[in-house]
Amino acid sequence: MRSHLLGLILLAGSASPALAQGQPWVQPEQPAGFGGVPAPGAVANLQARLDALERQIARLTGQNEESANRIRQLEAQLEAGRKQSDERLARIEAAAAAAPPVLAKAEAVEIAPGTAPVVIDKTVTVADAKPATTGDAGEDAYVVGFRQWEDKAFGEAQKSLEAMAKKYPKHARASYAMNLAGRAYLDDGKPATAAKVLLANYQANPKGDRAADSLYFLGQALMQLNKPAEACRVYDELTAVYPKMRDWVKERLPAARQEAKCGS
């Protein structure tokens, strides 16, 4: 831009004598700054403005570079902090996996409706814990099967519960064990086997504490086998043989009959 302005000034200066020679009279000299020729002061002012603009651009460029450097430093710090956090979390998880977990506060767990609660000591760890015992081998065997069923280890529960009933056939928990074994087969997607086990429990021990329950779940197994008519006959027998069935079964029986479309 400075070279362009100087060119204009030189052009104007070289053209003036020629124009003056071609005129019949000499025009009076105009003051500087008029007639399209910038005054020397205007050129100097423009130069100063350009210099100031260049300095401002240089200053902004420097500031941008400083900001970019600070951003890169912050990103590096964040990345370092993230790596440290990941490493600490990995160490904590590894330590937690290696150490035996501590059981929660002591709670009274009812193994089955109407049974005495079993208290788990909160001070022991899983690594040191032993199965809770009641002093009754038959009861302890049933508890093992119940916990396996509760943990959805249905295959293991079936074996444990059937073994308990076979080993302790006269035990009060034998009826519980065979009923729960039938439920374990039912929960395991084996309704035909469940039906056999539940029917056997009812027939072998009709006065057992869970004989009525076995009839109810026998009806449920028959429904899964798409035999609603047979399920209705089972529900009818349940009502006839056990008019004083426990509340848990009584509350669910109407819905079961309705699902099977049993008559009144």
Secondary structure as the mmCIF struct_conf table of DSSP 4:
data_model
#
loop_
_struct_conf.conf_type_id
_struct_conf.id
_struct_conf.beg_label_comp_id
_struct_conf.beg_label_asym_id
_struct_conf.beg_label_seq_id
_struct_conf.end_label_comp_id
_struct_conf.end_label_asym_id
_struct_conf.end_label_seq_id
HELX_RH_AL_P HELX_RH_AL_P1 ARG A 2 GLY A 22
BEND BEND1 GLN A 23 TRP A 25
HELX_LH_PP_P HELX_LH_PP_P1 VAL A 26 PRO A 31
TURN_TY1_P TURN_TY1_P1 ALA A 32 GLY A 33
TURN_TY1_P TURN_TY1_P2 GLY A 35 GLY A 36
HELX_RH_AL_P HELX_RH_AL_P2 PRO A 40 ALA A 98
BEND BEND2 ALA A 99 ALA A 99
HELX_LH_PP_P HELX_LH_PP_P2 PRO A 100 PRO A 101
STRN STRN1 VAL A 102 VAL A 102
HELX_LH_PP_P HELX_LH_PP_P3 LEU A 103 LEU A 103
BEND BEND3 LYS A 105 LYS A 105
STRN STRN2 ALA A 108 VAL A 109
BEND BEND4 ILE A 111 ALA A 112
TURN_TY1_P TURN_TY1_P3 PRO A 113 GLY A 114
BEND BEND5 THR A 115 THR A 115
HELX_LH_PP_P HELX_LH_PP_P4 ALA A 116 PRO A 117
STRN STRN3 VAL A 118 VAL A 119
HELX_LH_PP_P HELX_LH_PP_P5 ILE A 120 ASP A 121
TURN_TY1_P TURN_TY1_P4 LYS A 122 THR A 123
BEND BEND6 VAL A 124 VAL A 124
STRN STRN4 THR A 125 THR A 125
TURN_TY1_P TURN_TY1_P5 VAL A 126 ASP A 128
BEND BEND7 GLY A 135 GLY A 135
HELX_RH_AL_P HELX_RH_AL_P3 ALA A 137 GLU A 150
TURN_TY1_P TURN_TY1_P6 ASP A 151 LYS A 152
HELX_RH_AL_P HELX_RH_AL_P4 PHE A 154 LYS A 167
TURN_TY1_P TURN_TY1_P7 PRO A 169 LYS A 170
BEND BEND8 HIS A 171 HIS A 171
TURN_TY1_P TURN_TY1_P8 ALA A 172 ALA A 172
HELX_RH_AL_P HELX_RH_AL_P5 ARG A 173 ASP A 187
TURN_TY1_P TURN_TY1_P9 ASP A 188 GLY A 189
HELX_RH_AL_P HELX_RH_AL_P6 PRO A 191 ALA A 204
TURN_TY1_P TURN_TY1_P10 PRO A 206 LYS A 207
BEND BEND9 GLY A 208 GLY A 208
TURN_TY1_P TURN_TY1_P11 ASP A 209 ARG A 210
HELX_RH_AL_P HELX_RH_AL_P7 ALA A 211 GLN A 224
TURN_TY1_P TURN_TY1_P12 LEU A 225 ASN A 226
HELX_RH_AL_P HELX_RH_AL_P8 PRO A 228 VAL A 241
TURN_TY1_P TURN_TY1_P13 PRO A 243 LYS A 244
HELX_RH_AL_P HELX_RH_AL_P9 ASP A 247 ALA A 260
TURN_TY1_P TURN_TY1_P14 LYS A 261 LYS A 261
#
